[in-house]
Amino acid sequence: MSLNAGEVRSLFRAFLREGRKFNNYNIREYILRRAKEGFRAQLTGNQSEAAFSAAKEELQVVRRQSVVYQMYGRPTKNVMELDQASSRARQ
């Protein structure tokens, strides 16, 4: 089975969607940054089946972690999120 660009793009978008589900700013940004860096590194290298299947497994881990953080995460926002909310309110 050969990889096509649509499958890779779909997996990348799934990572971004799952990353946005985290309530914690630090974890959310970390997941998004890691996804972008990981896929960018694969673009410069070869897109192998092994890398694609490893990325799918990582996506499953991110999904499980998202559920755990939604159940047990802190309801309070951190300083970065408070700053973003106040700047949106001013506009």
C-alpha atoms as an extended CHARMM CRD file, in Angstrom:
* protein
*
        91  EXT
         1         1  MET       CA              0.0000000000        0.0000000000        0.0000000000  PROA      1               0.0000000000
         2         2  SER       CA              1.4340000000        3.3460000000       -0.9780000000  PROA      2               0.0000000000
         3         3  LEU       CA              0.6840000000        6.5550000000        0.8650000000  PROA      3               0.0000000000
         4         4  ASN       CA             -1.0380000000        9.3710000000       -0.8860000000  PROA      4               0.0000000000
         5         5  ALA       CA             -1.0560000000       13.0260000000        0.1210000000  PROA      5               0.0000000000
         6         6  GLY       CA             -4.7100000000       12.8990000000        1.1450000000  PROA      6               0.0000000000
         7         7  GLU       CA             -4.1160000000       10.2580000000        3.8080000000  PROA      7               0.0000000000
         8         8  VAL       CA             -1.1670000000       12.1470000000        5.2560000000  PROA      8               0.0000000000
         9         9  ARG       CA             -3.0850000000       15.4370000000        5.2200000000  PROA      9               0.0000000000
        10        10  SER       CA             -6.0540000000       13.7610000000        6.8980000000  PROA      10              0.0000000000
        11        11  LEU       CA             -3.8330000000       12.3750000000        9.6470000000  PROA      11              0.0000000000
        12        12  PHE       CA             -2.2290000000       15.7970000000       10.1680000000  PROA      12              0.0000000000
        13        13  ARG       CA             -5.6340000000       17.4790000000       10.4590000000  PROA      13              0.0000000000
        14        14  ALA       CA             -6.7540000000       14.8150000000       12.9290000000  PROA      14              0.0000000000
        15        15  PHE       CA             -3.7160000000       15.6520000000       15.0860000000  PROA      15              0.0000000000
        16        16  LEU       CA             -4.6050000000       19.3400000000       14.9850000000  PROA      16              0.0000000000
        17        17  ARG       CA             -8.2500000000       18.6550000000       15.8690000000  PROA      17              0.0000000000
        18        18  GLU       CA             -7.3050000000       16.4520000000       18.8050000000  PROA      18              0.0000000000
        19        19  GLY       CA             -4.7170000000       18.9480000000       19.9930000000  PROA      19              0.0000000000
        20        20  ARG       CA             -7.3190000000       21.7100000000       20.1610000000  PROA      20              0.0000000000
        21        21  LYS       CA             -9.4550000000       19.6170000000       22.5240000000  PROA      21              0.0000000000
        22        22  PHE       CA             -7.0480000000       20.0350000000       25.4330000000  PROA      22              0.0000000000
        23        23  ASN       CA             -8.1460000000       22.6080000000       27.9760000000  PROA      23              0.0000000000
        24        24  ASN       CA             -4.6370000000       23.2620000000       29.2620000000  PROA      24              0.0000000000
        25        25  TYR       CA             -2.8370000000       25.8590000000       27.1460000000  PROA      25              0.0000000000
        26        26  ASN       CA              0.6250000000       24.3390000000       27.6190000000  PROA      26              0.0000000000
        27        27  ILE       CA             -0.3980000000       20.8380000000       26.6260000000  PROA      27              0.0000000000
        28        28  ARG       CA             -2.5250000000       22.0730000000       23.7410000000  PROA      28              0.0000000000
        29        29  GLU       CA              0.3230000000       24.1090000000       22.2810000000  PROA      29              0.0000000000
        30        30  TYR       CA              2.7890000000       21.2630000000       22.8660000000  PROA      30              0.0000000000
        31        31  ILE       CA              0.6120000000       18.7920000000       20.9370000000  PROA      31              0.0000000000
        32        32  LEU       CA              0.1000000000       21.2370000000       18.0750000000  PROA      32              0.0000000000
        33        33  ARG       CA              3.8120000000       22.0870000000       17.9200000000  PROA      33              0.0000000000
        34        34  ARG       CA              4.8510000000       18.4120000000       17.9940000000  PROA      34              0.0000000000
        35        35  ALA       CA              2.3850000000       17.5790000000       15.2260000000  PROA      35              0.0000000000
        36        36  LYS       CA              3.6740000000       20.3600000000       12.9990000000  PROA      36              0.0000000000
        37        37  GLU       CA              7.3140000000       19.5090000000       13.6630000000  PROA      37              0.0000000000
        38        38  GLY       CA              6.7580000000       15.7910000000       13.1550000000  PROA      38              0.0000000000
        39        39  PHE       CA              4.9540000000       16.1600000000        9.8580000000  PROA      39              0.0000000000
        40        40  ARG       CA              7.4240000000       18.7750000000        8.6540000000  PROA      40              0.0000000000
        41        41  ALA       CA             10.2740000000       16.3480000000        9.3840000000  PROA      41              0.0000000000
        42        42  GLN       CA              8.5110000000       13.6340000000        7.4180000000  PROA      42              0.0000000000
        43        43  LEU       CA              8.0740000000       15.9730000000        4.4570000000  PROA      43              0.0000000000
        44        44  THR       CA             11.8160000000       16.4790000000        4.2250000000  PROA      44              0.0000000000
        45        45  GLY       CA             12.4770000000       12.7580000000        4.6650000000  PROA      45              0.0000000000
        46        46  ASN       CA             10.7550000000        9.8360000000        3.0510000000  PROA      46              0.0000000000
        47        47  GLN       CA              7.1230000000        9.0800000000        3.8070000000  PROA      47              0.0000000000
        48        48  SER       CA              7.3330000000        5.4600000000        4.8030000000  PROA      48              0.0000000000
        49        49  GLU       CA              4.6030000000        3.1160000000        5.9060000000  PROA      49              0.0000000000
        50        50  ALA       CA              6.3320000000        2.6710000000        9.2650000000  PROA      50              0.0000000000
        51        51  ALA       CA              6.2930000000        6.4190000000        9.9770000000  PROA      51              0.0000000000
        52        52  PHE       CA              2.6400000000        6.6450000000        8.9620000000  PROA      52              0.0000000000
        53        53  SER       CA              1.6040000000        3.7590000000       11.2120000000  PROA      53              0.0000000000
        54        54  ALA       CA              3.6610000000        5.2160000000       14.0930000000  PROA      54              0.0000000000
        55        55  ALA       CA              1.8700000000        8.5410000000       13.6260000000  PROA      55              0.0000000000
        56        56  LYS       CA             -1.5020000000        6.7680000000       13.7120000000  PROA      56              0.0000000000
        57        57  GLU       CA             -0.5320000000        5.1180000000       16.9930000000  PROA      57              0.0000000000
        58        58  GLU       CA              0.5390000000        8.4830000000       18.4070000000  PROA      58              0.0000000000
        59        59  LEU       CA             -2.8180000000        9.9210000000       17.3760000000  PROA      59              0.0000000000
        60        60  GLN       CA             -4.5550000000        7.2160000000       19.4020000000  PROA      60              0.0000000000
        61        61  VAL       CA             -2.4070000000        8.1450000000       22.4080000000  PROA      61              0.0000000000
        62        62  VAL       CA             -3.3160000000       11.8180000000       21.9860000000  PROA      62              0.0000000000
        63        63  ARG       CA             -7.0160000000       10.9060000000       21.8040000000  PROA      63              0.0000000000
        64        64  ARG       CA             -6.8110000000        8.8860000000       25.0140000000  PROA      64              0.0000000000
        65        65  GLN       CA             -4.9170000000       11.6640000000       26.7660000000  PROA      65              0.0000000000
        66        66  SER       CA             -7.5000000000       14.1830000000       25.6190000000  PROA      66              0.0000000000
        67        67  VAL       CA            -10.2570000000       12.1600000000       27.2680000000  PROA      67              0.0000000000
        68        68  VAL       CA             -8.2570000000       11.8100000000       30.4810000000  PROA      68              0.0000000000
        69        69  TYR       CA             -7.5220000000       15.5400000000       30.6150000000  PROA      69              0.0000000000
        70        70  GLN       CA            -11.1800000000       16.3530000000       30.0210000000  PROA      70              0.0000000000
        71        71  MET       CA            -12.1610000000       14.1270000000       32.9450000000  PROA      71              0.0000000000
        72        72  TYR       CA             -9.4370000000       15.1300000000       35.3990000000  PROA      72              0.0000000000
        73        73  GLY       CA             -8.0430000000       18.4120000000       34.1170000000  PROA      73              0.0000000000
        74        74  ARG       CA             -8.1060000000       21.6220000000       36.0980000000  PROA      74              0.0000000000
        75        75  PRO       CA            -11.0550000000       23.8990000000       35.3140000000  PROA      75              0.0000000000
        76        76  THR       CA             -8.9780000000       27.0450000000       35.8940000000  PROA      76              0.0000000000
        77        77  LYS       CA             -7.2670000000       28.8650000000       33.0750000000  PROA      77              0.0000000000
        78        78  ASN       CA             -3.6190000000       29.8080000000       33.1240000000  PROA      78              0.0000000000
        79        79  VAL       CA             -2.1640000000       33.2740000000       32.5510000000  PROA      79              0.0000000000
        80        80  MET       CA             -1.7840000000       32.8430000000       28.7780000000  PROA      80              0.0000000000
        81        81  GLU       CA             -5.4550000000       31.9650000000       28.3460000000  PROA      81              0.0000000000
        82        82  LEU       CA             -6.6240000000       34.8070000000       30.5760000000  PROA      82              0.0000000000
        83        83  ASP       CA             -4.5640000000       37.2570000000       28.5270000000  PROA      83              0.0000000000
        84        84  GLN       CA             -6.0660000000       35.9710000000       25.2600000000  PROA      84              0.0000000000
        85        85  ALA       CA             -9.6080000000       36.1770000000       26.6270000000  PROA      85              0.0000000000
        86        86  SER       CA             -9.1590000000       39.7390000000       27.8500000000  PROA      86              0.0000000000
        87        87  SER       CA             -7.7080000000       40.8900000000       24.5200000000  PROA      87              0.0000000000
        88        88  ARG       CA            -10.6970000000       39.3830000000       22.6830000000  PROA      88              0.0000000000
        89        89  ALA       CA            -13.0910000000       41.1590000000       25.0470000000  PROA      89              0.0000000000
        90        90  ARG       CA            -11.4750000000       44.5150000000       24.3000000000  PROA      90              0.0000000000
        91        91  GLN       CA            -12.0570000000       44.1660000000       20.5680000000  PROA      91              0.0000000000
